[in-house]
Amino acid sequence: MPESRINSSGQISLPKSILRYLDLHSGDRVEFDRTADGRVVLKKVGVPRPPPLIRPGAKGAMQNMQVEVEHSAEPKPGRTDD
């Protein structure tokens, strides 16, 4: 499981594998929510993007990754998530 270290300013850097998996880019906004059972969920703020395609050889590396993502913005009019 990828991990990161908190610096002296309280900041963390997300590992590249997580950034690719969540399709996060420089300038994207995220928010954090606490769940009733004590977990923290990272939410991408803004227009949802389609999930990234996983290269055939990368499937094994992503197989055990557990990440929760919720989009807090409403989809654009006329767009469906079919």
HUDAPE-V820859 format. One record per pair of residues at least 6 apart in sequence whose C-alpha atoms are under 6 Angstrom apart, sorted by the first residue. I is the first residue (numbers start at 1). J is the second residue. D is the distance in whole Angstrom. If there is no record, write none. Layout:
BEGIN
((I/J/D) (I/J/D))
END
This chain:
BEGIN
((6/12/5) (29/45/5) (30/43/5) (30/44/4) (30/45/5) (31/42/6) (31/43/5) (32/41/6) (32/42/5) (33/40/6) (33/41/5) (34/40/5) (43/69/5) (43/70/5) (43/71/6) (44/71/5) (45/71/6) (45/72/6) (46/73/5) (47/73/6))
END
